[in-house]
Amino acid sequence: MKTLFILNDAPYGSERSYNGLRLAGALSKAEGEEVKLFLMGDAASCAKRGQKVPEGFYNIQLMLGRVVRNKGEVGVCGTCMDARGITDPELLDDTYRSTLAELTSWTQWADKVIVF
């Protein structure tokens, strides 16, 4: 099964991105599953490197890393990055600036699209 996750919320403040990444991470480990993750709006900040959180608090940067290690693909909306002053070198390894055209292609590729 091919699943596309679209995250819209900031990495911290609400738990929508956290919960979306929990599900994406679990699904990416399952046999026969392919996962793509598109970060747009405030979720573009999820892919910013150097996140430091209090001890015992979830870390979105680490959660994205789990998805990538399980061969998940992570694209970040370039327009959303620009609006938030996020540059390409600030992105986590194995995440990249993406486009609405790629999101369109991924939507056509997917068997399921889940939006958080």
Buried (B, 14 or more C-beta within 10 A) or exposed (E): EBBBBBBBBBBBEEEBBBEBBBBBBBBBBEEEBBBBBBBBBBBBBBBBEEBEEEEEEBBBBEBBBBBBEBEBBBBBBBBBBEEBEBEEEEBBEBBBBBEEEBBEEBEEEBEEBBEB
